[in-house]
Amino acid sequence: MRYSYNDFYFSDRYEGLPVNGYHAMIESMLASPLIRVELNCDFFSVRDRLPHEALIVYTGPIDRYYEYRFGLLGWRTLDFEIERPPVVDFQGAAVINYPDLDYRFTRIHEFKHFHPERPPVPGTLIMREYPRFAKQGDEPYYPIGTEEDKRRYEQYRELARRETSVVFDGRLGTYRYLDMDQAIAAALKCFRGTVSAWLAGVRPPALNRDTTP
């Protein structure tokens, strides 16, 4: 709650996006000839074929990894509705939130406003977000984190602490909400503290310690 005219979504001092977008940033990260990318490939269908000496950084849902041994963790998911309205500017802002019960969607994105420094383009593209509780098989987005969820997650964490070649990271692997800056910071911490040591031939005694940036 704010007692000011600050209408920004976050209270951070700085907000921004990669100049050329996240696609270009990730594409650049994967450009190394040492990296092999497999698309349309389910991890659980190929993990038995991975080398035994490999270090796995798993960023999927931790309850899915352990085949829901202690039950499903609570997640929220999103359905997206994309539209090209016949106007140049639909809402004048990158994101407008709809927090009241008169709307089933919670916000509308208008992508052209994310980068106002770019040359103007004809037409526009918008996307509405419809949130709901996730069912098994849905794409999980947000951990709910009730007391029951926290208790169940600690059971999964106990299994993770016994792993000798699997690191759990990211929003889904650690069952916590992460904004992009936090997700990138957590990935860098994981690499510097665990992956780089593994690549150097040093196996850390505990792989799944707290990775909070």
Summary of the structure (lengths in Angstrom):
residues: 213
radius of gyration: 20.2
end to end distance: 25.0
largest distance: 58.8
contacts: 453
relative contact order: 0.15
helix: 29%
strand: 15%
